[in-house]
Amino acid sequence: MSAHEQTGGAAVVVGFFLAASAAVLAGAPGAGAEPPHDGPMVRESAPHEAPVAQSEPVFEALAAADVARVFELHTAGQDLDVPNTDGITPLIAACFSGERGIVSALLELHVDATRAHTVSSERLASLGFPVDPRAVAEIEVSPLIAATHGADTVTVASLLAHRVSIDRPTAEGLTPLLLASLEGRAKMVEFLLDLGAHPNGEGKVHAELLADSALEVEPGDSAPTAPLHAAADRGHATIVELLVRRGADVELPGYRGRTALLLAAKRGSTTVVRRLIEAGANVDGADDAGNRPLSEAIAESHRGVVALLIESGADLDAFNADGETPLSVSVYRNDVATAARLIEAGAGVGLRQYDGDTALHRAAVDGRTRMVELLLEAGADVGVRNNWDETPLDLALDRGHDAAVELLRRASERPPGTERNGSRATDAADGDGEAEPG
């Protein structure tokens, strides 16, 4: 199949963009509507349309897939690397659309394959690129990044053959492997790894490219992010497995010390959590603040992940950044099923938080009757006092939680040692009643 035949569908798409551009300039109604995806080009997932926005001769040649015209324009002295109004050059446009014949022609004519350009975020977002135009007006895009997003391995290989670095990040910290991992393009990830991309290659990725991420990057900040972090955060289990098999470090800390396992636990991807644990990830690996996978999964109500972490030996009494145990977090969430699972697995019911409160204090102050009952049946000490000399009963009385008050009064009248499991509450506080997070 010729280059022209390979890219006929892409030519139709580019032609749409030229027509849309003319409509915009003329103020025609309906301008800017997205075209349908092209068909003939075989790629991983649906490709994105070529982002042409003005009728320069070279873009017209791109629309027509007219390789000969590109050479004619070069002979006539036409600048083949001029960007359109969105900041996109002919080479980047061809890489986005998979117009291989045009890519080959531009590379043969020595258009700089390494040169990145600043592109409109709004235009990129319309093409499905992972950027929030409300947060940033424009970002840097290289031909290799465009081809990676377009999921065209042939074009990627052509660019790499022209001295393009496979691991070079853009100004916003994106490498091709990181982008493919973020977008869930498993075949592209495998292809890039086969060509030598570093599985642990980190980029200092700007927050605007990590919207809705469990990394929780502060606006305007950038985060050290490896491909494994991106794949785990997005729940791309196949990519996680590929990266681990090719040597990705499962314990590599990312933004604020967050590991891939912690990110996957917070996002609730049971399959990713399982694969990371099987690869040797530390089930209790904490971030810089002290947050751990189990408490993070409980806080987000991911019961499948919680069950898997418990089965894998997670520390049931480890304190998080707020000085809370997993049981305390489940009480705060009023997740009785998870609290019961933790208690059954051996979680301590009497451990104190930074303020001396136990799980029973927390359940009592919020009037969580079922939780109070569960904790009392598990042997929680009804008479334990916090740093303000308050018992759970005092808190329930103060808040007017009558049902909880009744349960606690009955429990306080019960003879010591008659709890269901015959145990007493464990005091994990130091001398002044404050918790000692391990």
C-alpha positions in Angstrom: 0.0 0.0 0.0 1.4 3.4 -0.9 1.8 6.3 1.6 -1.0 8.1 -0.3 -3.4 5.1 0.1 -2.4 4.6 3.7 -3.5 8.1 4.6 -6.5 8.8 2.5 -8.8 8.8 5.5 -6.6 11.3 7.3 -6.7 13.5 4.2 -10.5 13.7 4.5 -10.2 14.6 8.1 -7.7 17.4 7.5 -9.9 18.7 4.8 -12.7 19.0 7.3 -10.4 21.2 9.5 -9.6 23.4 6.6 -13.4 23.8 5.9 -14.0 24.5 9.6 -11.3 27.1 9.6 -12.8 28.9 6.7 -16.2 28.8 8.4 -14.6 30.3 11.5 -13.1 33.2 9.5 -16.4 33.8 7.8 -18.3 33.7 11.0 -20.5 30.8 9.7 -22.8 29.1 12.1 -21.7 25.7 13.3 -18.1 26.5 13.0 -15.7 24.5 15.2 -17.8 21.3 15.3 -15.7 18.2 15.8 -15.3 15.9 12.7 -15.8 12.2 12.9 -12.8 9.9 13.5 -11.1 8.6 10.3 -11.3 5.0 9.5 -8.6 3.4 7.3 -5.7 4.1 9.6 -5.2 1.2 12.0 -4.2 2.3 15.4 -4.7 1.5 19.1 -8.0 3.1 20.0 -9.7 5.8 17.9 -7.2 8.3 16.4 -7.6 12.1 16.8 -8.2 14.4 13.9 -5.4 16.6 12.4 -5.6 19.9 14.1 -5.4 22.3 11.1 -6.7 25.8 11.6 -5.8 27.9 8.6 -5.4 27.5 4.8 -1.7 27.8 4.3 -0.5 25.9 1.2 1.3 23.3 3.1 -1.8 22.5 5.2 -3.8 22.3 2.0 -1.2 19.7 0.8 -1.6 17.9 4.1 -5.4 17.9 3.6 -5.1 16.4 0.1 -2.3 14.0 1.2 -0.4 15.5 -1.7 3.2 14.5 -1.1 4.3 15.9 -4.4 2.8 19.3 -3.6 4.9 19.4 -0.4 8.1 19.0 -2.5 6.9 21.6 -4.9 6.3 24.1 -2.0 9.8 23.4 -0.7 11.3 24.1 -4.2 9.3 27.3 -4.3 10.8 28.4 -1.0 7.7 27.8 1.2 8.4 27.6 4.9 7.3 24.1 5.8 7.6 24.5 9.6 5.3 27.6 10.1 2.7 27.0 12.8 -1.0 27.7 12.3 -3.1 30.0 14.6 -3.2 27.2 17.2 0.6 26.9 17.2 0.6 23.6 15.4 3.1 23.0 12.6 2.5 20.8 9.5 4.7 18.1 10.9 2.9 18.1 14.3 -0.5 18.1 12.5 0.6 15.2 10.3 1.8 13.3 13.4 -1.5 13.8 15.2 -3.4 12.5 12.2 -1.1 9.7 11.2 -0.5 11.2 7.7 2.6 9.1 7.2 3.4 10.2 3.6 3.5 13.8 4.6 5.5 13.0 7.7 8.1 11.2 5.5 8.2 14.0 3.1 8.7 16.7 5.7 11.5 14.6 7.4 13.2 14.0 4.0 13.1 17.8 3.5 14.9 18.2 6.9 12.0 19.8 8.8 13.3 19.7 12.4 11.8 16.6 14.0 13.1 17.5 17.5 11.5 21.0 17.6 8.6 21.4 20.0 6.0 24.2 19.6 3.7 25.9 22.1 0.1 24.9 21.2 -3.3 26.1 22.3 -4.6 24.0 25.3 -8.1 24.5 24.1 -7.3 22.9 20.7 -5.4 20.1 22.3 -8.3 19.4 24.7 -10.7 19.2 21.8 -8.4 16.4 20.4 -8.6 14.5 23.7 -5.2 15.5 24.9 -4.9 15.4 28.8 -4.8 19.1 29.5 -7.2 21.4 31.2 -7.5 24.6 29.2 -9.1 26.4 32.2 -5.9 26.0 34.0 -3.3 26.7 31.3 -3.6 28.5 28.0 -1.0 26.6 26.1 1.6 23.8 26.5 4.6 22.5 24.5 4.0 19.7 22.0 6.7 18.0 20.0 6.1 15.8 16.9 6.9 12.7 18.9 4.4 13.6 21.6 1.8 14.2 18.8 2.5 10.8 17.2 2.3 9.1 20.6 -1.0 10.7 21.3 -2.1 9.7 17.7 -1.1 6.1 18.6 0.8 5.7 15.3 3.9 3.5 15.9 5.1 3.8 12.3 5.4 7.6 12.7 7.0 7.3 16.1 9.6 5.0 14.6 10.2 7.4 11.7 10.8 10.3 14.2 13.1 8.3 16.3 15.2 7.5 13.2 15.8 11.2 12.9 17.7 11.7 16.1 14.7 12.4 18.3 15.3 11.4 21.9 12.8 8.8 23.1 12.9 10.0 26.8 13.2 13.8 26.3 10.4 15.6 28.3 8.5 18.6 27.0 8.5 21.8 29.0 5.6 20.5 31.0 7.4 17.2 31.8 5.7 14.8 29.4 7.8 12.0 27.9 6.2 9.8 25.2 6.2 6.8 27.6 4.6 8.9 30.3 1.9 10.2 28.0 1.1 6.7 26.6 0.9 5.4 30.2 -1.3 8.3 31.3 -3.7 7.8 28.3 -3.8 4.0 28.6 -2.2 3.2 25.3 -0.8 -0.3 26.1 0.5 -1.1 22.6 2.3 2.2 22.4 3.8 1.6 25.8 5.1 -1.8 24.8 6.4 -0.3 21.5 8.3 2.5 23.3 9.8 0.1 25.8 10.9 -2.2 22.9 12.7 0.9 21.4 14.5 1.6 24.7 12.3 4.0 26.6 13.3 4.0 30.3 10.5 2.4 32.4 11.4 4.6 35.4 11.9 7.8 33.4 10.4 10.6 35.5 9.1 13.9 34.3 8.4 17.0 36.4 4.8 17.0 35.2 2.8 20.2 35.6 -0.5 20.0 37.6 -2.5 21.1 34.6 -1.7 17.7 33.0 -2.7 15.7 36.0 -6.3 16.8 36.5 -8.4 14.5 38.8 -5.2 12.7 39.8 -4.8 11.0 43.1 -1.4 12.7 43.2 -3.3 15.9 44.1 -0.7 18.2 42.7 -1.1 21.8 43.9 -2.2 24.2 41.1 0.9 25.8 39.5 3.2 23.1 41.0 4.8 20.2 39.1 5.2 16.6 40.3 7.9 14.0 39.7 5.8 11.4 37.9 7.0 8.1 36.4 5.1 6.0 33.9 4.1 3.6 36.6 2.6 6.3 38.7 0.5 7.5 35.8 -0.7 4.1 34.9 -1.5 3.1 38.5 -3.3 6.4 39.1 -5.5 5.9 36.0 -6.1 2.2 36.7 -4.4 0.9 33.6 -3.6 -2.6 34.8 -2.2 -3.9 31.5 0.3 -1.1 31.4 1.2 -1.5 35.0 2.0 -5.2 34.3 4.1 -4.2 31.2 6.1 -1.6 33.1 6.8 -3.9 36.0 7.8 -6.7 33.7 10.3 -4.3 32.0 11.9 -3.2 35.3 9.8 -0.4 36.6 10.5 0.3 40.3 7.3 -0.4 42.3 8.7 1.5 45.3 9.7 4.6 43.3 8.3 7.6 45.3 6.4 10.2 43.3 4.9 13.5 44.3 5.2 13.9 48.1 6.5 10.4 48.4 3.4 8.7 47.0 4.1 5.2 45.5 2.1 3.6 42.7 0.4 1.3 45.2 -0.8 4.2 47.3 -2.2 5.9 44.2 -3.9 2.7 43.0 -5.4 2.2 46.5 -6.7 5.7 46.7 -8.2 5.4 43.2 -9.8 2.0 44.0 -8.2 -0.1 41.3 -8.3 -3.6 42.8 -6.6 -5.2 39.8 -3.7 -2.7 39.8 -3.3 -3.1 43.6 -3.1 -6.9 43.2 -0.5 -6.7 40.4 1.7 -4.3 42.4 1.5 -6.4 45.5 2.4 -9.5 43.4 5.4 -7.5 42.1 6.6 -6.9 45.6 5.1 -3.5 46.5 5.1 -2.7 50.2 1.5 -2.8 51.4 2.3 -0.4 54.2 4.4 2.1 52.1 3.6 5.5 53.4 4.0 8.9 51.7 5.9 11.8 53.1 3.0 12.8 55.4 2.5 9.2 56.7 -0.6 8.2 54.7 -0.8 4.5 53.9 -2.7 2.5 51.3 -5.1 0.9 53.7 -6.4 4.1 55.3 -6.5 5.8 51.9 -8.7 3.0 50.5 -11.0 3.1 53.5 -11.3 6.9 53.3 -12.4 6.5 49.6 -14.8 3.6 50.4 -12.9 1.1 48.1 -14.0 -2.1 49.9 -12.4 -4.4 47.4 -9.0 -2.8 47.8 -9.5 -2.8 51.6 -10.2 -6.5 51.6 -7.1 -7.2 49.4 -4.8 -5.1 51.5 -6.0 -6.8 54.7 -5.5 -10.3 53.1 -2.0 -9.2 52.0 -1.0 -8.4 55.6 -1.4 -4.6 55.8 -0.8 -3.1 59.3 -4.3 -2.8 60.7 -3.2 -0.4 63.5 -0.9 2.0 61.5 -1.6 5.7 62.1 -2.0 8.0 59.1 -1.0 11.6 58.7 -3.9 12.7 60.9 -3.0 10.3 63.7 -5.9 8.0 62.8 -5.9 4.2 62.6 -7.8 2.4 59.8 -10.5 1.6 62.3 -10.9 5.3 63.2 -11.1 6.2 59.5 -13.9 3.6 59.0 -15.8 5.0 62.0 -15.5 8.5 60.6 -16.9 7.2 57.2 -19.6 5.3 59.1 -18.6 2.2 57.2 -19.8 -0.5 59.5 -18.9 -3.3 57.2 -15.3 -2.2 56.9 -15.0 -1.6 60.6 -16.4 -5.2 61.2 -13.8 -6.6 58.7 -11.0 -4.8 60.5 -12.0 -5.9 63.9 -12.4 -9.5 62.7 -8.9 -9.3 61.2 -7.5 -8.2 64.6 -7.6 -4.4 64.6 -7.2 -2.8 68.0 -10.5 -1.2 69.1 -9.0 0.9 71.9 -6.1 2.7 70.2 -6.1 6.4 70.8 -5.7 9.3 68.3 -3.6 12.4 68.8 -6.4 13.9 71.0 -6.8 10.8 73.0 -10.1 9.8 71.3 -10.7 6.1 70.6 -12.9 4.8 67.8 -15.7 4.6 70.4 -15.3 8.3 71.2 -15.6 9.1 67.5 -18.7 6.9 67.0 -20.4 8.3 70.1 -19.8 12.0 69.3 -21.5 11.5 65.9 -24.3 9.3 67.3 -23.5 6.4 65.1 -25.5 3.8 66.9 -24.6 0.7 64.8 -21.0 1.6 65.0 -21.2 2.1 68.8 -22.9 -1.3 69.2 -20.2 -3.0 67.0 -17.3 -1.5 69.0 -18.9 -2.3 72.3 -19.4 -5.9 71.2 -15.8 -6.0 70.2 -14.7 -5.0 73.8 -14.2 -1.2 73.4 -13.7 0.4 76.8 -16.7 2.5 77.6 -15.0 4.3 80.4 -11.8 5.5 78.6 -11.2 9.2 78.7 -9.7 11.5 76.1 -7.3 14.4 76.5 -10.2 16.5 77.8 -11.2 13.9 80.4 -14.3 13.0 78.4 -15.7 9.5 78.0 -17.7 8.3 75.0 -20.8 8.6 77.1 -20.0 12.2 78.0 -19.8 13.0 74.3 -23.0 11.3 73.4 -24.8 13.0 76.2 -23.4 16.4 75.2 -24.6 16.0 71.6 -28.0 14.6 72.5 -27.6 11.2 70.8 -30.1 9.3 72.9 -29.8 5.9 71.3 -26.0 5.9 71.6 -26.4 7.2 75.3 -28.6 4.2 76.1 -26.1 1.7 74.6 -23.2 3.2 76.4 -25.0 3.4 79.8 -25.9 -0.3 79.5 -22.3 -1.1 78.6 -21.0 0.9 81.6 -23.1 -1.2 83.9 -21.7 -4.4 82.6 -19.2 -6.2 84.8 -15.6 -5.9 83.6 -14.3 -8.8 81.5 -17.7 -9.8 80.1 -17.1 -8.4 76.6 -17.8 -10.7 73.7 -14.2 -11.5 73.0 -13.1 -11.2 76.6 -10.5 -8.5 75.8 -9.9 -5.1 77.2 -9.2 -2.0 75.2 -5.5 -1.4 74.3 -4.1 2.0 75.2 -1.7 3.1 72.4 -1.2 6.6 73.9 1.8 7.8 75.7 1.9 9.2 79.2 -0.1 12.3 78.4 -2.7 10.4 76.3 -1.5 11.4 72.8 -1.0 8.8 70.1 2.4 7.6 69.0 2.1 6.9 65.3 4.5 4.1 64.4 
